[in-house]
């Protein structure tokens, strides 16, 4: 089943709001290297690869402000703000 852009956009908005509500020193304390490797190599994810890798990089970001900016950059194209 393919996700609709509205569903993805809504989920990203919830994630962004959650991340924004966390203390500034809060960050993921694990690596996403295995997930990135899978996304980079799985043929069925080709159409979503860039978005997924950007999402993983954003969540992995240790600086809270940079993490929010990265999530917002992902959100804008999905919400029709600008063309990627």
N, C-alpha and C positions, 0 to 999 in steps of 0.2 A: 504494500500500500504506500503510495507516494504522499508525503506531507504537503499540505497546501501552504503557500507562502504566508498566509494570514496566521496559520497555526504556529509556524516557526517564528514569525515576528512577535506574536503574543508570548511565546515561551521565552524568547530572548528578552523581552521587556520585563518579564517576571524575574529572570536571572539577573538582569541589570539592576533592578530594584533591590533584590536580595543582596547582591554584592555591595551596592551602595549603602546598605544599612549595616554592614559589618564594620567592626573597628578597623582603623587604618592599618594596623599591624597584622590583620588577618589575611592569610593566603594559603593556597593549597600546599600541603607539606609532602607531596609526592610528585613523581615525575609522570609525564604523559608521553614519554618516548615510545612506549609500546603501542599506545593508541595511535600516535602519529604515524608510526611505521605501518600499522594496519591500514589506516586511511590512505596513506601514500601508495600502497600496493594492492588494494582491493579494487578490482575492475568495476564492480557494481557501484562503487562510490565516486566514480569519475566525475559525474555531473555535479556533485556536492563537495568535491575534494577541497577546493580553495576555501569555501565557507567553513567546513569542518576543521581544517588546519588553523584557520584564523581563530575559530572559537576555542580550540585547545590552547593555542598560544595566549589568548586573552585570559583564560581561566588560570593558566600557569604563571602569569605575570605577578611578580612579588610586590610591586609598587601599586598601591590601591588606586591612585589617581590614573595611572597608565592603564590599569586593568579596566576601569570604567570607560576611558576613552576608547580602548580597543573594542569593547563590547558595543559602544555607540557607533563605531565605524562599521561594524557588522550590521547593526540594526538599520542604519540609514538606507542602504540599497534595498533591503527587504520591505521597508515601509514606503518605497517609491520616492524617497527624497532625492536621490541622484542615481544615475546609471553607473554600475561598476565598470 
